[in-house]
């Protein structure tokens, strides 16, 4: 095709997104109908896509696939989209000049060559001739066939292109769990290999972040890479990974970054740059300012955008953004359900009776205490036990070994919660002392278990109680339950906490996660700023002070140091009862908003969308050569019959299950339908051998369902193996394949004979 290299430049049947995971109840399934799948992706070279081509058969028009191709080109930010039915091509050119036709059609022999489409790509993205060398610098490839996801390709290319144009600061916003570190590695690799950056500093603020990066994503740098240790920058290495705490400190002697010249580093990448680098007094900020001549790339899931602090003020507008909402919609990130729980003392408030004393015998101040006071000012031990009991109730009902993080107000609260959960867990915690661990900044024993907690191969710890330490950067991809018993005002912190659960881990059956909220923190989901643009940003004018004013409310700051030991003297009372007065479960809807809906209701809507009436459903079911085709079609919408069966709680047949859920039809079990067929005794028309086969198939239907008898492999199983081989059965009893299929079709018609009369 027009000189395109079929091995290096043409990729066929490319899955761009797997389709979102639908969650209802404790069940999940992918909605494969929303999978994004391109017939062809044309590239200049691996990692540098140029165009999308959608192919249709010649029963379609030439341009019938163009809108689909254009949709894929849009998410990949490509200028060229094509459609073909085998008779010709239709083209959409997003880089068309003024007065030039945007859409054109041409013959099969007139498809543009790679040079033409690459020139169009460079025009679309404004890439100048002197920028080509860096833009064309190859990705790292390890031979395994692993390729960046489409959004990672965009993030890498947009960043490299911005730097090629001379941009010195760049901000990448990518939701937690979308592979920021891998993206950073590929950016660094291309800049390093091209000679654009010879010495690179990768900055993080947690040892675990640096250590994970060192042995995982950055491993290909090999001997050229080192971790900054012993407060020394070793010039013998080119790639330096460091904690900002290891490079600076309060005293001038601590600022070891000044031991090298200002032009020592050519590139600095700041991971999780929301955690302070945007703030004028940040330790990271002074490092960035010292190496002000270096290219600086900030990476974050949650750009800090408040009235006082703005990452955009420092780095500029993001060169690329991939949001949590988009990640869930694409199916790369795990959706969530929210269990909101109201406790009486939180919602209704509590006023101590006159003369009441706390557990230490001190008088309790006469005022109303509410949710904001709980575990910050007032500790009601019965409330703590109630939360622990509800957490264990959920885990025991789903999976007691599901990795869980409980976010508490402070370290003191985290320790009390650990004790309460141990007691609520009972035998499992007694048999396994590490079942529940407090993992906080001051706990040597707890922090020592952090690697085990995030390792899918290690069963313990199962539950981690914390306050701040696990809010960010910890790759706990198997975390299935996040418990919020913490007052959260900071949108940045909220996004980071939610990000602990957003990774999908198919190998460990992690497709969604649950948020159990005791403090109404999930109200932040309803805030436009949760997954949208900031409302108010400090943007100094020409005559304004470039330093933002101090915040008025320190509680709204993003303090992630986990050094809050609860220094305030708390009122601790053991004898005041607490109870749950309301509980509601919500799910992520198709619009990204939280809705209250059961799996049953979700399935009903999806079935009615596919089959507008009961008559249409019955006709499609009876006309289908294979009923399994309809079941497969519904599964693409996220309806898994096994899940639906569990939600209904009754063992009824596939047809009856769907008709009952969607159209309120009285259901029959498979066994009841099979018995009705036997009473009609229609088998007498067949010979002895054929009748034995059909009766056995009917029994198989009663036991296992329609899918089993539609699979010819069933003839290899008992009791058919006693009748003969599959070939002997098909030829000897039915005269051949056509006869067997006709008999099977009639059997199915008999099974569902009353379907049209219900």
ZAMARGU-4260 file (C-alpha; in steps of 0.2 Angstrom, whole numbers, plus 5000, padded with zeros to 4 digits):
<rodrens>
0) 5000/5000/5000 | 5008/5016/4993 | 5025/5010/4999 | 5021/5008/5017 | 5031/4995/5027
5) 5019/4982/5032 | 5029/4976/5047 | 5036/4993/5054 | 5022/5005/5049 | 5006/4996/5048
10) 4997/4989/5063 | 4981/4979/5061 | 4967/4976/5073 | 4973/4988/5086 | 4964/4988/5103
15) 4965/5006/5109 | 4954/5004/5124 | 4947/4988/5132 | 4930/4995/5136 | 4924/5001/5154
20) 4921/4989/5168 | 4903/4989/5174 | 4900/4987/5193 | 4884/4983/5201 | 4883/4974/5218
25) 4899/4964/5220 | 4899/4959/5202 | 4908/4967/5187 | 4910/4964/5169 | 4918/4974/5154
30) 4906/4983/5142 | 4914/4977/5126 | 4902/4987/5116 | 4912/5002/5121 | 4929/4995/5117
35) 4939/5006/5105 | 4946/4995/5091 | 4955/5002/5075 | 4956/4991/5060 | 4973/4999/5055
40) 4985/5012/5063 | 4998/5019/5051 | 5014/5025/5059 | 5030/5034/5054 | 5039/5023/5066
45) 5034/5013/5082 | 5027/5026/5094 | 5024/5039/5081 | 5006/5036/5074 | 5001/5046/5059
50) 4983/5040/5053 | 4968/5028/5057 | 4960/5018/5043 | 4943/5009/5046 | 4939/4995/5034
55) 4921/4990/5029 | 4914/4977/5017 | 4908/4984/5000 | 4890/4982/5006 | 4894/4999/5015
60) 4898/5015/5007 | 4916/5021/5005 | 4914/5034/5019 | 4904/5024/5031 | 4918/5021/5043
65) 4925/5038/5042 | 4916/5045/5058 | 4923/5030/5068 | 4940/5033/5061 | 4939/5051/5065
70) 4934/5047/5083 | 4950/5037/5085 | 4961/5050/5076 | 4954/5063/5089 | 4959/5053/5104
75) 4976/5050/5097 | 4977/5068/5091 | 4981/5063/5073 | 4977/5074/5058 | 4972/5060/5046
80) 4957/5048/5046 | 4953/5036/5032 | 4938/5024/5028 | 4937/5011/5014 | 4925/4998/5008
85) 4937/4990/4996 | 4931/5000/4981 | 4940/5017/4986 | 4945/5028/5001 | 4937/5042/5010
90) 4948/5054/5019 | 4947/5067/5033 | 4961/5079/5034 | 4962/5089/5050 | 4977/5099/5044
95) 4968/5105/5028 | 4973/5123/5024 | 4960/5137/5023 | 4950/5134/5007 | 4956/5116/5005
100) 4943/5102/5006 | 4943/5093/5023 | 4935/5078/5016 | 4939/5070/4999 | 4937/5053/4991
105) 4949/5044/4979 | 4953/5027/4971 | 4961/5012/4979 | 4978/5016/4970 | 4979/5034/4976
110) 4982/5031/4994 | 4995/5044/5001 | 5013/5037/5005 | 5021/5038/5022 | 5031/5054/5018
115) 5015/5063/5014 | 5006/5059/5030 | 5021/5062/5040 | 5022/5080/5032 | 5004/5082/5037
120) 5007/5076/5055 | 5022/5089/5056 | 5011/5103/5050 | 4997/5098/5062 | 5008/5098/5077
125) 5019/5113/5071 | 5035/5103/5070 | 5049/5112/5062 | 5064/5104/5052 | 5076/5107/5066
130) 5064/5098/5078 | 5063/5082/5068 | 5078/5073/5075 | 5072/5074/5093 | 5054/5070/5088
135) 5060/5055/5079 | 5071/5048/5093 | 5064/5030/5095 | 5056/5024/5111 | 5065/5011/5122
140) 5059/4993/5116 | 5064/4977/5126 | 5059/4965/5112 | 5044/4959/5123 | 5031/4968/5112
145) 5025/4979/5126 | 5019/4995/5119 | 5013/5011/5127 | 4995/5013/5129 | 4987/5026/5117
150) 4987/5040/5130 | 5005/5036/5136 | 5010/5038/5118 | 5001/5055/5117 | 5009/5061/5134
155) 5026/5056/5128 | 5025/5063/5111 | 5017/5079/5117 | 5030/5082/5130 | 5045/5078/5118
160) 5038/5089/5105 | 5036/5103/5117 | 5054/5101/5123 | 5059/5100/5104 | 5051/5117/5102
165) 5062/5124/5116 | 5049/5124/5130 | 5059/5122/5146 | 5045/5118/5158 | 5031/5105/5155
170) 5017/5098/5166 | 5009/5081/5163 | 4993/5077/5172 | 4989/5059/5172 | 4977/5050/5184
175) 4984/5038/5197 | 4987/5021/5190 | 4989/5026/5172 | 5008/5023/5172 | 5016/5040/5175
180) 5033/5033/5179 | 5033/5022/5164 | 5029/5038/5154 | 5042/5047/5162 | 5055/5034/5158
185) 5051/5034/5140 | 5052/5054/5140 | 5069/5053/5149 | 5075/5039/5137 | 5072/5048/5121
190) 5079/5065/5128 | 5095/5055/5135 | 5098/5045/5119 | 5096/5060/5108 | 5109/5069/5118
195) 5096/5083/5122 | 5099/5079/5141 | 5115/5071/5146 | 5113/5072/5165 | 5095/5069/5172
200) 5088/5070/5190 | 5072/5061/5194 | 5065/5068/5210 | 5052/5060/5222 | 5048/5062/5241
205) 5046/5044/5246 | 5060/5031/5247 | 5047/5018/5241 | 5044/5028/5225 | 5063/5029/5221
210) 5066/5011/5225 | 5051/5005/5215 | 5057/5016/5200 | 5075/5010/5201 | 5071/4991/5199
215) 5055/4992/5188 | 5052/5006/5175 | 5070/5013/5175 | 5079/4997/5175 | 5085/4999/5157
220) 5096/5013/5161 | 5107/5000/5170 | 5124/5006/5175 | 5121/5024/5170 | 5109/5026/5184
225) 5111/5028/5203 | 5101/5033/5218 | 5107/5048/5228 | 5114/5041/5244 | 5125/5047/5258
230) 5120/5065/5254 | 5132/5065/5239 | 5129/5068/5220 | 5141/5056/5211 | 5146/5064/5194
235) 5151/5047/5188 | 5133/5043/5184 | 5121/5051/5171 | 5104/5046/5178 | 5101/5051/5196
240) 5086/5046/5206 | 5084/5055/5223 | 5073/5060/5237 | 5072/5079/5239 | 5075/5076/5257
245) 5092/5068/5253 | 5097/5084/5242 | 5091/5098/5254 | 5087/5103/5272 | 5084/5117/5283
250) 5102/5122/5285 | 5114/5128/5271 | 5125/5113/5274 | 5111/5101/5270 | 5108/5108/5253
255) 5120/5096/5244 | 5112/5100/5227 | 5123/5115/5228 | 5138/5104/5228 | 5137/5103/5209
260) 5136/5118/5197 | 5119/5125/5191 | 5121/5118/5174 | 5125/5100/5180 | 5108/5093/5176
265) 5100/5095/5159 | 5084/5088/5164 | 5074/5087/5180 | 5058/5076/5182 | 5048/5079/5197
270) 5036/5065/5202 | 5020/5069/5211 | 5024/5087/5209 | 5007/5092/5218 | 5015/5088/5234
275) 5024/5104/5237 | 5034/5109/5222 | 5020/5122/5217 | 5022/5130/5234 | 5034/5145/5234
280) 5043/5139/5250 | 5044/5120/5244 | 5061/5111/5246 | 5058/5105/5228 | 5056/5123/5222
285) 5073/5129/5228 | 5081/5114/5219 | 5071/5118/5203 | 5076/5136/5204 | 5095/5132/5207
290) 5095/5122/5191 | 5084/5134/5182 | 5093/5131/5166 | 5088/5113/5165 | 5072/5106/5156
295) 5060/5103/5170 | 5045/5091/5169 | 5032/5090/5182 | 5021/5075/5184 | 5005/5073/5194
300) 4988/5065/5195 | 4981/5080/5204 | 4988/5097/5199 | 4988/5109/5214 | 4976/5123/5209
305) 4970/5133/5223 | 4968/5152/5227 | 4985/5152/5234 | 4996/5139/5225 | 4996/5134/5206
310) 5007/5122/5197 | 5001/5130/5181 | 5009/5146/5187 | 5026/5137/5188 | 5025/5124/5174
315) 5013/5132/5162 | 4997/5123/5156 | 4998/5104/5155 | 5005/5098/5138 | 4993/5083/5141
320) 4980/5078/5153 | 4972/5060/5156 | 4959/5061/5169 | 4952/5048/5181 | 4935/5049/5172
325) 4943/5046/5155 | 4953/5031/5162 | 4938/5023/5169 | 4928/5026/5153 | 4942/5018/5143
330) 4943/5003/5154 | 4961/5006/5160 | 4956/5011/5177 | 4945/5002/5190 | 4928/5010/5193
335) 4921/5011/5211 | 4906/5010/5221 | 4903/5020/5236 | 4895/5015/5253 | 4890/5030/5262
340) 4887/5027/5281 | 4880/5039/5293 | 4883/5037/5312 | 4870/5045/5323 | 4883/5055/5334
345) 4891/5062/5318 | 4874/5067/5309 | 4863/5072/5324 | 4877/5078/5335 | 4880/5074/5353
350) 4879/5085/5369 | 4886/5077/5385 | 4874/5077/5400 | 4879/5090/5414 | 4893/5085/5425
355) 4899/5071/5413 | 4918/5066/5414 | 4929/5058/5402 | 4939/5041/5405 | 4952/5051/5414
360) 4939/5059/5426 | 4940/5076/5417 | 4925/5087/5415 | 4918/5087/5397 | 4914/5104/5390
365) 4896/5107/5388 | 4893/5109/5369 | 4887/5100/5354 | 4900/5088/5346 | 4897/5083/5328
370) 4906/5074/5313 | 4920/5087/5312 | 4925/5084/5330 | 4925/5065/5330 | 4943/5058/5333
375) 4950/5075/5331 | 4943/5082/5348 | 4931/5069/5354 | 4935/5050/5354 | 4920/5039/5357
380) 4927/5022/5358 | 4910/5014/5354 | 4910/5024/5338 | 4927/5017/5333 | 4921/4999/5337
385) 4906/5002/5326 | 4917/5007/5311 | 4928/4993/5314 | 4913/4981/5315 | 4906/4987/5299
390) 4922/4986/5290 | 4924/4968/5295 | 4906/4964/5291 | 4909/4970/5273 | 4925/4960/5271
395) 4917/4944/5279 | 4903/4946/5266 | 4914/4948/5251 | 4933/4943/5254 | 4941/4944/5271
400) 4958/4944/5262 | 4954/4959/5251 | 4968/4972/5254 | 4961/4987/5263 | 4967/5004/5268
405) 4958/5013/5282 | 4962/5032/5282 | 4961/5040/5299 | 4962/5057/5307 | 4979/5055/5314
410) 4992/5042/5320 | 4983/5041/5337 | 4966/5037/5328 | 4975/5025/5316 | 4982/5015/5331
415) 4965/5014/5340 | 4957/5009/5324 | 4970/4995/5322 | 4965/4988/5339 | 4947/4989/5335
420) 4948/4980/5319 | 4959/4966/5327 | 4945/4964/5340 | 4932/4964/5326 | 4941/4952/5315
425) 4942/4939/5329 | 4950/4922/5324 | 4958/4928/5308 | 4968/4942/5317 | 4972/4930/5331
430) 4979/4917/5320 | 4988/4930/5309 | 4996/4944/5320 | 5000/4954/5304 | 4982/4953/5297
435) 4980/4972/5303 | 4995/4984/5303 | 4996/5002/5307 | 5007/5009/5293 | 5011/5027/5298
440) 5026/5038/5298 | 5031/5034/5316 | 5029/5015/5315 | 5045/5006/5311 | 5036/4989/5312
445) 5022/4996/5301 | 5033/5004/5288 | 5043/4988/5287 | 5027/4979/5281 | 5023/4991/5267
450) 5032/4981/5254 | 5022/4965/5259 | 5006/4975/5259 | 5008/4981/5241 | 5014/4964/5235
455) 5000/4954/5227 | 5010/4938/5232 | 5010/4942/5250 | 4994/4938/5259 | 4998/4949/5275
460) 4995/4962/5280 | 4978/4963/5273 | 4972/4979/5282 | 4982/4994/5284 | 4977/5009/5295
465) 4985/5025/5292 | 4983/5044/5291 | 4994/5051/5278 | 5008/5039/5273 | 4998/5029/5260
470) 4989/5044/5252 | 5001/5045/5237 | 5014/5035/5227 | 5011/5018/5235 | 5007/5006/5221
475) 4994/4995/5230 | 4986/4989/5214 | 4976/4975/5223 | 4968/4986/5235 | 4949/4983/5235
480) 4943/4993/5249 | 4946/5011/5255 | 4939/5016/5271 | 4937/5035/5274 | 4935/5039/5293
485) 4945/5055/5290 | 4939/5073/5287 | 4945/5078/5270 | 4944/5095/5263 | 4959/5095/5251
490) 4953/5090/5233 | 4971/5085/5230 | 4972/5074/5245 | 4955/5066/5240 | 4961/5062/5223
495) 4977/5054/5229 | 4967/5043/5242 | 4955/5038/5228 | 4970/5034/5217 | 4975/5020/5229
500) 4961/5009/5222 | 4960/5014/5204 | 4973/5001/5197 | 4965/4986/5188 | 4974/4969/5191
505) 4966/4956/5181 | 4979/4942/5187 | 4972/4945/5204 | 4954/4947/5200 | 4954/4966/5204
510) 4942/4975/5192 | 4934/4988/5204 | 4935/4994/5222 | 4924/5000/5235 | 4925/5016/5245
515) 4917/5015/5263 | 4914/5033/5268 | 4910/5037/5286 | 4914/5056/5285 | 4905/5062/5270
520) 4922/5064/5261 | 4915/5057/5245 | 4904/5073/5243 | 4919/5079/5234 | 4914/5068/5220
525) 4900/5080/5216 | 4913/5095/5216 | 4916/5101/5198 | 4934/5102/5203 | 4935/5083/5206
530) 4939/5079/5188 | 4938/5096/5180 | 4946/5113/5179 | 4951/5123/5194 | 4938/5137/5198
535) 4950/5150/5206 | 4969/5151/5203 | 4981/5163/5210 | 4988/5171/5194 | 4999/5187/5198
540) 4998/5201/5186 | 5012/5212/5180 | 5013/5223/5196 | 5007/5209/5208 | 5018/5200/5221
545) 5023/5183/5212 | 5022/5174/5229 | 5004/5168/5233 | 4997/5174/5250 | 4997/5162/5264
550) 4981/5151/5265 | 4968/5157/5278 | 4963/5139/5282 | 4977/5128/5286 | 4966/5113/5287
555) 4963/5114/5268 | 4982/5112/5265 | 4989/5096/5257 | 5000/5090/5272 | 5006/5073/5267
560) 5020/5071/5279 | 5011/5059/5291 | 5018/5067/5306 | 5002/5072/5314 | 5002/5062/5330
565) 4986/5070/5336 | 4995/5083/5348 | 4979/5090/5353 | 4973/5083/5370 | 4957/5073/5365
570) 4942/5069/5375 | 4941/5050/5377 | 4924/5042/5382 | 4920/5024/5382 | 4902/5023/5388
575) 4893/5032/5375 | 4884/5021/5362 | 4884/5024/5343 | 4874/5017/5329 | 4872/5017/5310
580) 4856/5027/5305 | 4858/5027/5286 | 4867/5018/5273 | 4867/5020/5254 | 4877/5012/5240
585) 4881/5022/5224 | 4890/5017/5208 | 4899/5026/5194 | 4886/5029/5180 | 4889/5031/5161
590) 4891/5050/5163 | 4904/5048/5177 | 4892/5053/5190 | 4888/5043/5205 | 4871/5035/5204
595) 4861/5023/5216 | 4857/5008/5205 | 4857/4989/5208 | 4865/4976/5195 | 4847/4970/5192
600) 4841/4988/5187 | 4857/4991/5176 | 4854/4974/5167 | 4835/4979/5164 | 4840/4995/5156
605) 4853/4987/5145 | 4841/4973/5139 | 4828/4985/5135 | 4840/4996/5125 | 4845/4980/5115
610) 4827/4973/5113 | 4814/4987/5114 | 4799/4975/5118 | 4796/4958/5125 | 4789/4953/5108
615) 4805/4959/5099 | 4816/4949/5112 | 4806/4933/5110 | 4807/4934/5091 | 4826/4937/5091
620) 4828/4923/5104 | 4817/4910/5094 | 4825/4916/5077 | 4843/4914/5083 | 4852/4899/5077
625) 4863/4899/5093 | 4855/4907/5108 | 4873/4909/5115 | 4875/4923/5101 | 4862/4933/5110
630) 4870/4929/5127 | 4887/4935/5120 | 4879/4951/5113 | 4872/4955/5130 | 4889/4951/5138
635) 4897/4965/5127 | 4885/4977/5136 | 4892/4971/5153 | 4878/4959/5157 | 4885/4942/5163
640) 4871/4930/5166 | 4880/4921/5181 | 4881/4938/5190 | 4863/4942/5186 | 4858/4924/5192
645) 4867/4928/5208 | 4858/4945/5209 | 4841/4938/5207 | 4845/4924/5219 | 4836/4910/5209
650) 4842/4896/5197 | 4831/4900/5182 | 4835/4897/5164 | 4844/4910/5153 | 4828/4915/5143
655) 4817/4916/5158 | 4830/4926/5168 | 4832/4939/5154 | 4813/4940/5152 | 4809/4941/5170
660) 4822/4955/5173 | 4818/4966/5159 | 4799/4963/5156 | 4793/4956/5173 | 4788/4939/5165
665) 4785/4925/5177 | 4800/4914/5176 | 4803/4895/5174 | 4818/4885/5179 | 4828/4875/5166
670) 4821/4859/5175 | 4803/4865/5173 | 4805/4869/5155 | 4814/4852/5152 | 4800/4843/5161
675) 4787/4851/5150 | 4796/4845/5134 | 4796/4827/5141 | 4777/4828/5144 | 4774/4832/5126
680) 4784/4817/5121 | 4789/4823/5104 | 4804/4812/5104 | 4794/4797/5097 | 4797/4803/5079
685) 4816/4799/5081 | 4824/4782/5081 | 4831/4775/5097 | 4848/4781/5096 | 4843/4799/5091
690) 4830/4799/5105 | 4843/4794/5118 | 4854/4808/5112 | 4841/4821/5112 | 4835/4816/5129
695) 4852/4817/5136 | 4854/4834/5128 | 4838/4840/5137 | 4845/4834/5153 | 4861/4843/5150
700) 4851/4859/5147 | 4842/4856/5163 | 4858/4855/5173 | 4870/4867/5164 | 4860/4878/5152
705) 4858/4882/5133 | 4876/4886/5130 | 4882/4868/5134 | 4870/4859/5122 | 4875/4872/5108
710) 4893/4867/5109 | 4897/4851/5099 | 4910/4846/5112 | 4896/4841/5123 | 4895/4825/5113
715) 4912/4820/5120 | 4905/4820/5138 | 4895/4808/5148 | 4883/4800/5144 | 4886/4803/5125
720) 4902/4793/5126 | 4892/4777/5129 | 4882/4780/5114 | 4896/4783/5102 | 4909/4795/5096
725) 4903/4812/5091 | 4905/4807/5072 | 4896/4791/5075 | 4882/4800/5084 | 4880/4814/5071
730) 4881/4803/5056 | 4873/4787/5063 | 4859/4794/5073 | 4855/4810/5062 | 4862/4806/5045
735) 4875/4820/5046 | 4879/4837/5052 | 4864/4846/5044 | 4852/4833/5052 | 4860/4835/5069
740) 4858/4854/5069 | 4840/4853/5063 | 4836/4841/5077 | 4845/4852/5090 | 4836/4867/5083
745) 4819/4858/5085 | 4824/4853/5103 | 4827/4872/5107 | 4810/4876/5099 | 4802/4864/5110
750) 4811/4870/5126 | 4805/4888/5122 | 4788/4883/5114 | 4778/4893/5127 | 4790/4908/5126
755) 4778/4917/5113 | 4763/4913/5124 | 4769/4919/5141
</rodrens>
